[in-house]
Amino acid sequence: MSATATAEMQAKMKAAKERLDAHVREIVEWHFNPETGTPYWLEHAKSLDFDPRKDIQTYEDLDKFGFFQDEALRGGPVRRWVPKGLAGKPIYTFETGGSTGVPKSRIASEDFRIDYEQFSETLPDEFFPKGADWLMLGPSGPRRLRLAVEHLAQHRGGIAFCVDLDPRWVIKLIKWGEMQMMERYKQHVIDQAVTILKAHPNIKCMFATPKLLEALCEKLSLKKMGVTGVFCGGTEMTPQFHRFAVEELMEGAYFAPTYGNTLMGLATHKPFDPADNYAIIYYPPCPRAMIEVVDPDEPSKIVEYGQTGRVRLTTLTKEFFMPRFLERDECEREPPCETYPWDGVRNVRPFSRFQTTVVEGVY
């Protein structure tokens, strides 16, 4: 990299950091202001030994909150998470987890639309044509993904076709050892997708999880069906699957891997570069959410570039504030790039220390 390019990159990184710090101040002011704030955070502030509205000036200052405990998202009343500033707006509640025990709930109003409109900017029109219809081949029910993909299709001028899919049932079948029944359920989902694709020739784009994408391609050719762009997300996304998808399954269609969840939103992929050797590299939607890679034994410490660590998530929107949450994932820390001048992550996978308790199901 030339000195000029390095200077340009440094300037981009500095501007992104300044924007992040300003955004942090705005979001903290919103959630802790008695006029606009979130009941949960206004109550929590009473137990703090600092004043968030005065003492949180930079992104690093969020460390003062300690680590967010996701148990606070299990059970009600869910309205304690609705900021006063959103009074009167339609509120959604989206769930994550729940294969055992009470699922975590996250409220939303416009966030899922904003997240996917921003993501839309990263999709090449050549492969995800405006006006084309979409197939949503993923979990339905209380997850935000179904509504989010539907909005993405609408935002791009298309209509989304969805299948019925209950991943919690799949996880139960796996835990019961009912692998044959699980396979039959998966085929039931794939049969729905095949029927839709054959009946609606304007579907050119789709979302799928890795396992479902592979199962679908065993039944039909995406190329013959006219599918030109697939965005794909799930914990089973590996460099091996990335290569397999691009070289075998896609048949020339564009493959857009993503890393997203209900609590963060959507991290977008670094555009494909042969030099990356099919590594899956994601960048969070700064400043609305940030991902850091931290030392599992000392999670306040960020690891060096290229080093492995645990994913630490901070979400910063007017609808949802969640500082320093330790995810159930691990990965390598990735340096900023031209398109995304802030830290990214490489090859996200389930946190190895939890491997015995994580069941992936159809993801």
Helices and strands as residue ranges (DSSP letters): H 3-32, H 39-45, H 52-55, G 60-65, G 70-73, G 78-81, G 84-86, E 92-96, E 104-108, H 111-120, E 133-137, H 144-155, E 160-162, H 167-175, H 179-199, E 203-208, H 210-217, H 222-225, E 229-233, H 239-244, I 245-249, E 254-261, E 265-269, G 274-276, E 281-283, E 289-295, E 298-302, E 308-316, E 321-334, E 344-350, G 352-354
